[in-house]
Amino acid sequence: MTVETNLFGEVIPPSYTKPRGSLLKWIGNKYRMAEEIAAYFPASFRTFYDVFLGSGAILATVAPASGVGSDVFGPLVDIWTALKANPDRLKHWYRDRWERTAAGDKVQAYETIKASYNAAPNAGDLLFLCRSCYGGVVRFRKADGYMSTPCGPHKPITPEAFAQRVDEWQRRMKGSTFVRADYRAVMSGATPGDFVYCDPPYKHSQGILYGAQDFSLHDLLNAIADCKARGVYVALSIDGSKRSGNTICELPVPRGLFTREVLVNCGRSMLKRFQMNGRTLEHEVVADRLLLTY
């Protein structure tokens, strides 16, 4: 396997242009480095699959003519489905909750919205919570899926600014469909010439994500091997290094499964910033591995 290190210097010419702003805040969000990641994608492919959709940053950057975005988390998929089918609904969801927090005690209004979400998980509440919670770290309790992240100190973007992002993202996602499904089911439907991008929960850092505690990297690697054998291109974003390169995340990657490995600089750890009360964290720079089967 060829290892290419582009961590702190070489500029990779972008093949795609990312949206002007992120739509959702999400742990592990690839918005900042989306253009660099996408620069390593195949020059051509048929259908683009993003099987751990999350914030949708990579799918929106590629903006494929034929795409599939999937995730197992129902309220999240409902946000993306509404974006494509009824973007005005997304704008209304956000404005309604933004106005509630702007009209009085911001933290109290946030906690009321969070309580509404925890009583009955839904896309409207989740949409606003992910944009207004502390550090964008949307964390869930394993036992019951309870979202526990407190209100962030920042002021969420205005409904007008959010509406502009909705319009741009809706245009970029017009060629994609969204499904609530396990990655294995979606990947099994990919055919020769298709391309699958995987951004799963990270083994070394993301145990607080929905479903992450039960995620098996071994199962995902088997699904990738099956895709490769069928002529499907696959790229995998996964743990690389942390603590500014002082700790390398060891992973059980089978020899020969991937052809290339690239290190992508992700900046300072979002989780560490959240856990350490916003300190500057010069020694907590994180790099992802980008593993490619082609």
N, C-alpha and C positions, 0 to 999 in steps of 0.2 A: 504494500500500500504506500503510495506517495504521500508524504506529509508536507503541506505547504503552510508556512507560517506568515500570515499577513497581519500580525497582531498590533504592531505599534509603528508602522511606517508606510509600507507600500499601499498606494491608492489603487483600488480595483475599479476600473471604469464601469459605471452602472449600466445594466442592460434595461432597467426599468426605473421609473420614477414613482416614489411613494406619494401618498396623499399629503396635502399640505398640513394636516393635523390628524392626530389619532381620534378615532370615534369612541373607543372604550379604553379605560385603564384596566390592566390585567396583569397579574403576576407572571413574569416571563415574557411580557409583551415584546415582540420583535420589531416594533415600529422604528426605533432609532437606527437599527442596523439592517432594515429590510432590503435596502438597495444593494448593500454589500452581499448579503446572503443570496439574493436573486441573481446577482451577477454570475454565480456559479451554476445556475440551472441550465439544462440542455438548451441548445439554440432553437430547437423546435420539438414540439410534442403535441399529442392530440388533446386529451382531457387532463386538466390539472386538478389534482385532489389535495385538499388540505384537511387531514383527518383528525387533527387535534386543533380545531379552529381557533378557540380562545378569542383574542382581540381581533383576529382577521387581518392583521397587518400585512402578512405575506400575500394572502389571496388578493387583497386590495391593491397591493403594489404590482403584482403580475397582471391583474385585471384580465383574466383569460376570456377568450371567446366562448370556451366551454370549460366550466369549472364545477366542482362539487366541494362544498364546505360541510364538514360533519363534526359532531361532538356528542358526547353522551349526556351533557348537562342541558336539560329541557329548557329552563328559563333563558339560557344563553342562546340556544338555537332559535327560540321564539323572537329574540331581539333581531337576529339576522333575517329571519323570515319576514318580519315586519318591515325591515329596511327595504327589502326588495319589493314586497307586495303593497305596502301602505306606509311610505316614509313619513307622511303627515302624522300618523299615529305615534311614531317614534318622537317626533318633535313635540307633540302634545304631552306624552308621558314625561318628557324631560322638563318642559316649561311648567307643568303643574307642580312638580316636586321642587323645582328651583324657586318658584314663587313662594311656596310654603316656607322654605328655609330663609328666604330673603325678607319675609314679612315680620319675623320676630326673632326668637332665640334659635340661632342656627343649629346648635348642638341638640337641643331638645327636638326640633323638627326632624333632624337627621335620625335621632333615636326612634322617633315615631315611625318613620319610613322603614327603618331597619326592623322594627317590631312587626310591621305589616308584612314585610318580606318573610320573616322567620315564621309567622303564623300561617302563611300560604305563599310559598315561593312563586314569584311571578316576574315577567320580563320588565314591566314598567318600573317597579321598585329597584330591581337589580341594575337597570340602566343608570339610574341616578346614583345609587350607592357606589357603583364602581368608579364613577367620576368624582365623587366627593369624599370617599373614605381615605383614611390616613395612608399616604404614599401609594395609593392605588393597589394596596396589598389586600386583595379580596380573599379572606381566609375562612375556612369552614370547619366546624367541629366534626370529628369523625363519627361520633355516636349518633347524631341526629341531623347533620347538615346545617346546623345553626351558624349563621354568619356573625362573626364577633368583632370585626374590625371597627375601631372607633372613628369618629368624624375627623377629617383632616383639618389642619389649620388654614389651608388655602381656600380661596373663593372659587367655586366651580365656574366654568366659562358660562357666559350669558346664553339664554335661549336663542338669541339671534346668531351668535357665533356657532352654537351647536347645530342649528338648522342649516347653516352653510356647509358644515361638515357632512351632515346627512345627505345633502344633495350631491356632493362630490362622491361620497362613498356609494350611494345608490347607483350612480352612473358607472362606477368601476365594477360593481358587483352584478350588473345586469345580465352577464353571461353565465352566472353561477346559480346553482340550486343549493338549498340547505336542508340537511337531514339530521335527525337525531338518531344516531346509530353508533355502535361500537366500531372502532377503527378496523377490526379484523373483517367485519362484514363488508365494509366499504372497500377496503383494499382488495378483497377477493373478487370484486367486480371490475377492477382495473384490467385493461387489455394491452397487448403489445403496442408500444409507442406512447402510452399514457405516462404521466409523471405524478408521483406521490411525494408530497412534502410532509414530514413527521416532526412535530414539536411537542413531544409528550411531557408529562411531569418529570422533573429531573430527580434522579435517584438520590443525589447528595444534598438537595436544597429545597424541594418543593412538596414536602409531606403534608402541608396544610391545605393543598388544593383539593377540590371536590374529587373524590374517587382516587386520589393519588396513593392513598395507603394500600389500596388493593391492586395497583398497577404493577404489571410484570414486564420488565425490560426483556426478559428471555422470550416471552410470547411475541413481543413486537419484533424482535430480531428474527424470529421464525417467519413472521408474516412478511418481513422485508425480503428474506431469502426466497420465499415463494414468489413474490412479485418479480424479483430479479430473474428467476428461472423462467418466467413467462415473458420476459422482454419488456418489463415495466421499469422505468427509471425511478430511483428512490433517492431522496436526500433526507438525512436525519440530523436535526439539531439536538445536542445532548451535552451533558456535563463535560467541561474541558479542564479548566484550572480555576482556582480561587486563591484568595489572599495574595493577589498581585503576582501570581505565578509560582508562589512558594508551595502550593499544594496542588498536585495533579490528581484529578479524580479518576481512579481506576475503574474500568468497566469491562464486563465479560463479553467483549466483541469478538465473534468468531473470525479466525484468520481467513482472509480471502473474500469475505462478504462485501467489503467496501474497497474501492479502487483508490480513492483519494481522501485525505483528511485536511481540513483547513481550520485554523483557529481564528475565531471572530471576537474582537474586543467588545464586551458588553458594558463596559464602564463599571461604576461602583455598585455593589450589591444592593438591590432594593430591599431584600429581606434584612440584611444587616443594618441598613439605615433605619428601618422600622424598629428593629429590636434594640438599637442603640441610640434611640431618640434623636435621629437626624444628624449625628456627628459626621464630620467630613469624610472619614473612612478612606484615607489615601492608601492604606494597605489592604483594602478589600476590593480591588479590581477583579472582575470575573471575566473569564474567556470561555466561550462555548466551542465545542467541537462541531464542525459541519462535516458529516460523513457522507460520501457520495458513492453510489454503486456503479458509476460510469466514468 
